[in-house]
Amino acid sequence: MSENYRGAAIGRTGQGDYGHGLHLGMAAADSVEVVAVADPDEAGRAKAAAAVGAGRTYEKYEEMLAYEDLDLVTVGPRWVDCHEDMVLACIEAGCHVYCEKPMAPSLVVGDRMVLAAEKAGVKLAVAHQAVYLPQVRHVKGMIDNGEIGELQAVFVRGKQDSRGGGEDMIVLGTHLFNLMRFFAGEVSWMSGQVTVNGKEIGASDVREGREPIGLIAGDRIDSFFFFENGVRGFFETKVFPEGGGKPYGMELVGDRGRIALRGGGVSEAHLYPDAVWDPARSWRALRLEPIPLGDGNRRAVLDLLDSAEKGHEPASSGRDALKALEMILGVYESQITGARVPIPMANREHPLRQLVS
């Protein structure tokens, strides 16, 4: 960084807390001094302030934004019900924002956040940490360099634990959909099926998740994505309590080989040097230095500030997060309409809300 920055953290203890440590990543960035923390819970804000070395705390984030001279704010709560108000307040104060995922409960809300940032000339990034990690970028380089030939398809599976289905798709699938676009580009159209106990969903199957993350439905989801460059994408998740978590990851299939990635932070990667199964060949582990997913927050903050200095978009921008959310909500739109869904989606409201209205 060419200069030092003043940062602050917004959290909400007991109601989404500080998410997956976005404020800690900011504190770990050498060019950022974390000067304040806002949290309505007194004990929670004291704990967070001690963790990041902040000298001042506020009960209300509005007061913090009014009194502090800030360059960067992390919006940490996991719950999406507060993201729009918090992000828009930060933007109005002229701050760059690093926001927890999922970014928004609907596309119309996400649209407002993205457009506000663009209009104000500030940068908005969302915590899809994987795209910042060197092991993921190494795999992207392998694909771009043709080491598995021309990319043909991406097969993706959610964590498929007790949250399998709709909750898995929004909580963890948002990382995977963002990665799909990172490797394969823009989606042209998509389709999907959402079921509960083997039957297609109805209004009675729509519910909130275990935390306020927007409306969800289904204990099994199967979806298909056609990318503008001809790559095909497949995503599936189902409730599978025994052994849940093991399928989490993706397989990138080229016409001369394939790469399998495991874990949200790509803790494992293997290469198979052929397009089809050959009994004489076997998978080979890629020698990658696995950087922890949590360090993605530090890297994301540095990238966000670099984007502010140089005018490029963050590696996981608000618009990228909006497109990942569009892939998620497009599955419901396809299920409800029984048709392919062109991307970008014309319907910016949450499809499940319309199903129950």
C-alpha positions as CSV (number, residue, x, y, z in Angstrom):
1,M,0.0,0.0,0.0
2,S,1.2,3.5,-0.7
3,E,-0.4,4.9,2.4
4,N,-1.8,4.0,5.8
5,Y,-5.5,3.6,6.4
6,R,-7.9,4.1,9.3
7,G,-10.3,1.1,9.8
8,A,-13.2,0.2,12.0
9,A,-15.3,-2.9,12.6
10,I,-19.1,-3.3,12.9
11,G,-20.3,-6.3,14.7
12,R,-23.5,-7.5,16.5
13,T,-22.8,-9.9,19.3
14,G,-25.5,-12.6,19.6
15,Q,-27.0,-11.6,16.2
16,G,-24.4,-12.7,13.7
17,D,-21.5,-11.6,15.8
18,Y,-18.4,-10.7,13.7
19,G,-18.9,-13.4,11.1
20,H,-15.8,-15.2,10.1
21,G,-13.3,-12.8,11.6
22,L,-13.3,-10.0,8.9
23,H,-12.2,-7.5,11.6
24,L,-9.2,-9.8,12.5
25,G,-8.1,-9.8,8.8
26,M,-8.2,-6.0,8.8
27,A,-6.1,-5.8,12.0
28,A,-3.6,-8.2,10.4
29,A,-3.1,-5.9,7.4
30,D,0.0,-3.8,8.0
31,S,-1.3,-0.7,6.3
32,V,-4.4,-0.5,8.4
33,E,-4.8,0.9,11.9
34,V,-8.1,-0.3,13.5
35,V,-9.3,2.7,15.5
36,A,-12.8,1.8,16.6
37,V,-15.4,-1.0,17.0
38,A,-19.2,-0.7,17.0
39,D,-21.5,-3.3,18.6
40,P,-24.7,-2.9,20.7
41,D,-23.4,-5.5,23.1
42,E,-21.0,-3.9,25.7
43,A,-19.0,-7.1,26.4
44,G,-18.9,-8.1,22.8
45,R,-17.5,-4.7,21.6
46,A,-15.0,-4.7,24.4
47,K,-13.8,-8.2,23.4
48,A,-13.6,-7.2,19.7
49,A,-11.8,-4.0,20.4
50,A,-9.2,-5.8,22.4
51,A,-8.7,-8.4,19.6
52,V,-7.9,-5.7,17.0
53,G,-6.3,-3.1,19.3
54,A,-9.0,-0.5,18.8
55,G,-8.9,2.5,21.2
56,R,-12.6,3.5,21.0
57,T,-15.9,1.6,21.0
58,Y,-19.5,2.6,20.2
59,E,-22.9,1.2,20.9
60,K,-24.2,2.5,17.6
61,Y,-22.4,2.2,14.3
62,E,-24.1,5.4,13.1
63,E,-22.3,7.3,15.9
64,M,-19.0,5.7,15.0
65,L,-19.3,6.7,11.3
66,A,-20.2,10.2,12.3
67,Y,-17.4,10.8,14.7
68,E,-14.5,8.8,13.3
69,D,-12.5,9.7,10.2
70,L,-12.5,6.3,8.5
71,D,-11.2,4.9,5.2
72,L,-12.4,1.2,5.6
73,V,-15.1,-0.6,7.6
74,T,-15.8,-4.3,8.0
75,V,-19.4,-5.3,8.2
76,G,-19.1,-8.5,10.1
77,P,-22.5,-10.0,11.1
78,R,-23.4,-13.3,9.5
79,W,-27.1,-12.4,9.5
80,V,-28.2,-10.6,6.3
81,D,-31.0,-8.6,7.8
82,C,-28.7,-5.8,8.8
83,H,-26.3,-5.7,5.8
84,E,-28.1,-3.2,3.7
85,D,-28.4,-0.6,6.4
86,M,-24.9,-1.0,7.6
87,V,-23.3,-1.1,4.2
88,L,-25.3,2.0,2.9
89,A,-24.3,3.9,6.1
90,C,-20.7,3.2,5.5
91,I,-20.9,4.2,1.8
92,E,-22.7,7.4,2.8
93,A,-19.8,8.1,5.2
94,G,-17.3,7.7,2.2
95,C,-15.8,4.4,3.5
96,H,-14.7,1.4,1.5
97,V,-16.5,-1.8,2.8
98,Y,-15.6,-5.4,3.3
99,C,-18.9,-7.3,4.0
100,E,-19.6,-10.8,5.3
101,K,-21.4,-13.2,3.0
102,P,-24.2,-13.8,2.0
103,M,-24.3,-10.2,0.9
104,A,-28.0,-9.7,0.8
105,P,-31.4,-11.5,1.2
106,S,-32.5,-10.7,-2.4
107,L,-31.2,-9.3,-5.6
108,V,-33.1,-6.1,-5.3
109,V,-31.4,-5.4,-2.0
110,G,-28.0,-6.4,-3.4
111,D,-28.6,-4.1,-6.4
112,R,-29.1,-1.1,-4.1
113,M,-25.9,-1.8,-2.2
114,V,-23.8,-2.3,-5.4
115,L,-25.2,0.8,-7.2
116,A,-24.7,3.0,-4.1
117,A,-21.0,2.0,-3.9
118,E,-20.5,2.7,-7.6
119,K,-22.3,6.0,-7.4
120,A,-20.3,7.1,-4.4
121,G,-17.0,6.0,-5.9
122,V,-16.1,3.6,-3.0
123,K,-15.2,0.0,-3.2
124,L,-17.4,-2.9,-1.9
125,A,-15.9,-6.3,-1.4
126,V,-17.6,-9.5,0.0
127,A,-16.0,-12.3,2.1
128,H,-15.5,-15.0,-0.5
129,Q,-12.0,-15.5,0.8
130,A,-11.0,-18.5,-1.4
131,V,-10.4,-16.4,-4.6
132,Y,-7.7,-14.5,-2.7
133,L,-5.7,-17.6,-1.7
134,P,-2.5,-18.4,-3.6
135,Q,-3.4,-22.1,-4.0
136,V,-6.7,-21.2,-5.7
137,R,-4.9,-18.7,-8.0
138,H,-2.3,-21.4,-8.8
139,V,-5.1,-23.7,-10.0
140,K,-6.6,-20.9,-12.0
141,G,-3.2,-20.4,-13.7
142,M,-3.0,-24.1,-14.5
143,I,-6.4,-23.9,-16.2
144,D,-5.5,-20.7,-18.1
145,N,-2.3,-22.3,-19.2
146,G,-4.1,-25.3,-20.7
147,E,-2.7,-27.9,-18.3
148,I,-6.0,-29.8,-18.4
149,G,-6.8,-28.7,-21.9
150,E,-9.9,-26.6,-22.6
151,L,-12.2,-26.4,-19.7
152,Q,-15.4,-28.3,-20.4
153,A,-17.3,-28.7,-17.2
154,V,-17.4,-27.9,-13.4
155,F,-19.0,-30.3,-11.0
156,V,-19.7,-28.8,-7.6
157,R,-21.0,-30.3,-4.4
158,G,-22.1,-28.6,-1.2
159,K,-21.1,-29.6,2.3
160,Q,-24.2,-31.8,2.5
161,D,-24.3,-32.1,6.2
162,S,-27.5,-31.6,8.2
163,R,-27.9,-28.2,6.5
164,G,-28.0,-29.9,3.0
165,G,-30.3,-28.4,0.5
166,G,-31.4,-24.7,0.7
167,E,-29.3,-23.8,3.8
168,D,-26.2,-25.4,2.4
169,M,-26.7,-23.6,-0.9
170,I,-26.8,-20.1,0.6
171,V,-24.4,-20.5,3.5
172,L,-21.6,-22.4,1.8
173,G,-22.7,-22.6,-1.8
174,T,-22.2,-18.9,-2.1
175,H,-18.4,-19.6,-1.9
176,L,-18.7,-22.4,-4.5
177,F,-20.8,-20.3,-7.0
178,N,-18.3,-17.5,-6.7
179,L,-15.5,-20.0,-7.4
180,M,-17.4,-21.4,-10.4
181,R,-17.5,-17.9,-11.9
182,F,-13.8,-17.4,-11.0
183,F,-12.8,-20.4,-13.0
184,A,-15.5,-20.5,-15.8
185,G,-16.6,-16.9,-16.3
186,E,-20.1,-15.5,-16.8
187,V,-23.3,-17.6,-16.7
188,S,-25.7,-17.3,-19.7
189,W,-28.6,-19.3,-18.4
190,M,-29.5,-21.9,-15.7
191,S,-32.0,-24.4,-14.5
192,G,-32.7,-26.2,-11.3
193,Q,-34.8,-28.6,-9.2
194,V,-35.6,-28.2,-5.5
195,T,-37.3,-31.0,-3.6
196,V,-38.2,-32.0,0.0
197,N,-38.4,-35.8,0.7
198,G,-38.4,-36.4,-3.0
199,K,-41.3,-34.1,-3.9
200,E,-41.0,-30.7,-5.5
201,I,-41.3,-27.8,-3.1
202,G,-44.5,-25.9,-2.4
203,A,-45.3,-22.8,-0.3
204,S,-45.4,-24.9,2.9
205,D,-41.7,-25.8,2.4
206,V,-40.4,-22.3,2.5
207,R,-38.7,-21.3,5.7
208,E,-35.9,-19.2,7.3
209,G,-32.6,-20.8,8.0
210,R,-31.1,-21.5,11.4
211,E,-30.0,-17.9,11.2
212,P,-31.6,-15.0,9.3
213,I,-29.9,-15.6,5.9
214,G,-33.0,-15.1,3.7
215,L,-35.7,-17.5,2.7
216,I,-34.7,-21.1,1.8
217,A,-36.3,-24.3,0.8
218,G,-35.5,-27.9,0.0
219,D,-33.5,-30.8,1.4
220,R,-32.1,-31.6,-2.0
221,I,-31.1,-29.3,-4.9
222,D,-29.7,-30.1,-8.3
223,S,-28.9,-27.3,-10.7
224,F,-27.3,-26.7,-14.1
225,F,-25.5,-23.7,-15.4
226,F,-24.5,-22.9,-19.0
227,F,-21.6,-20.4,-19.2
228,E,-21.1,-17.9,-22.0
229,N,-17.9,-19.7,-23.1
230,G,-19.7,-23.0,-23.4
231,V,-18.6,-24.5,-20.1
232,R,-21.2,-26.5,-18.3
233,G,-21.7,-26.3,-14.5
234,F,-23.4,-28.6,-12.1
235,F,-24.2,-28.1,-8.4
236,E,-25.8,-30.5,-6.0
237,T,-26.5,-30.6,-2.3
238,K,-28.7,-32.8,-0.1
239,V,-29.1,-33.6,3.5
240,F,-26.5,-36.3,4.3
241,P,-25.8,-36.2,8.1
242,E,-23.5,-39.3,8.0
243,G,-20.2,-38.2,6.5
244,G,-21.4,-34.7,5.8
245,G,-18.7,-32.3,4.7
246,K,-16.7,-34.9,2.8
247,P,-18.1,-34.0,-0.7
248,Y,-17.5,-30.3,-0.2
249,G,-15.6,-29.0,-3.2
250,M,-15.5,-29.1,-7.0
251,E,-14.0,-30.9,-10.0
252,L,-12.8,-29.0,-13.0
253,V,-12.9,-31.1,-16.1
254,G,-10.9,-30.3,-19.2
255,D,-10.6,-32.2,-22.5
256,R,-7.1,-33.4,-21.5
257,G,-7.4,-33.8,-17.7
258,R,-9.2,-32.8,-14.5
259,I,-8.5,-31.1,-11.2
260,A,-10.3,-32.0,-8.0
261,L,-10.5,-29.4,-5.2
262,R,-11.6,-30.2,-1.6
263,G,-12.7,-27.8,1.1
264,G,-13.8,-24.2,1.0
265,G,-10.2,-23.0,1.2
266,V,-9.0,-25.7,-1.2
267,S,-7.1,-27.6,1.5
268,E,-6.5,-30.4,-1.0
269,A,-6.0,-30.5,-4.8
270,H,-5.4,-33.4,-7.1
271,L,-4.7,-33.7,-10.8
272,Y,-5.8,-36.5,-13.1
273,P,-3.9,-36.4,-16.4
274,D,-6.6,-37.7,-18.8
275,A,-10.1,-36.7,-19.9
276,V,-11.4,-40.3,-19.3
277,W,-10.7,-43.0,-16.8
278,D,-7.6,-45.1,-17.5
279,P,-6.7,-48.0,-15.2
280,A,-3.0,-47.2,-15.9
281,R,-3.3,-43.7,-14.5
282,S,-4.0,-42.3,-11.0
283,W,-4.7,-39.0,-9.3
284,R,-1.7,-37.0,-8.3
285,A,-1.7,-34.6,-5.3
286,L,-0.7,-31.1,-6.3
287,R,2.1,-29.6,-4.2
288,L,0.4,-26.4,-3.1
289,E,1.2,-24.5,0.1
290,P,-2.2,-24.4,1.7
291,I,-2.8,-20.9,3.1
292,P,-5.6,-21.0,5.7
293,L,-9.0,-19.6,4.6
294,G,-8.9,-17.1,7.5
295,D,-5.8,-15.4,5.9
296,G,-8.1,-14.7,3.0
297,N,-9.6,-11.9,5.1
298,R,-6.2,-10.1,5.4
299,R,-5.6,-10.6,1.7
300,A,-9.1,-9.4,0.8
301,V,-8.6,-6.2,2.8
302,L,-5.3,-5.5,1.1
303,D,-6.8,-6.2,-2.3
304,L,-9.8,-3.9,-1.5
305,L,-7.4,-1.0,-0.6
306,D,-5.3,-1.7,-3.7
307,S,-8.5,-1.5,-5.8
308,A,-9.2,1.9,-4.2
309,E,-5.8,3.2,-5.0
310,K,-5.5,1.8,-8.6
311,G,-9.1,1.9,-9.7
312,H,-9.7,-1.8,-10.4
313,E,-12.5,-4.0,-8.9
314,P,-11.8,-6.1,-5.8
315,A,-11.2,-9.8,-6.6
316,S,-14.5,-10.6,-4.8
317,S,-16.5,-7.4,-5.5
318,G,-20.0,-6.6,-4.4
319,R,-21.1,-7.2,-8.0
320,D,-19.4,-10.6,-8.0
321,A,-21.2,-11.5,-4.8
322,L,-24.5,-10.3,-6.4
323,K,-23.9,-12.7,-9.4
324,A,-23.2,-15.6,-7.0
325,L,-26.5,-14.8,-5.2
326,E,-28.2,-14.6,-8.6
327,M,-27.1,-18.2,-9.3
328,I,-28.6,-19.3,-6.0
329,L,-31.9,-17.5,-6.4
330,G,-32.0,-18.6,-10.0
331,V,-32.4,-22.2,-8.8
332,Y,-35.6,-21.3,-7.0
333,E,-36.8,-19.2,-10.0
334,S,-36.3,-22.2,-12.3
335,Q,-38.1,-24.6,-9.9
336,I,-41.1,-22.3,-9.5
337,T,-41.4,-21.4,-13.2
338,G,-40.4,-24.7,-14.6
339,A,-38.2,-23.0,-17.2
340,R,-34.7,-22.0,-17.9
341,V,-33.7,-18.7,-16.3
342,P,-31.6,-16.3,-18.4
343,I,-28.8,-14.4,-16.6
344,P,-29.1,-11.6,-15.5
345,M,-32.4,-12.4,-14.0
346,A,-35.4,-10.2,-14.8
347,N,-37.0,-11.0,-11.4
348,R,-34.9,-9.2,-8.7
349,E,-37.2,-10.1,-5.8
350,H,-36.7,-13.4,-3.9
351,P,-38.6,-16.1,-5.8
352,L,-39.6,-17.9,-2.6
353,R,-41.2,-14.8,-1.2
354,Q,-43.4,-14.7,-4.3
355,L,-44.2,-18.4,-3.9
356,V,-45.6,-17.8,-0.4
357,S,-47.4,-14.5,-1.1
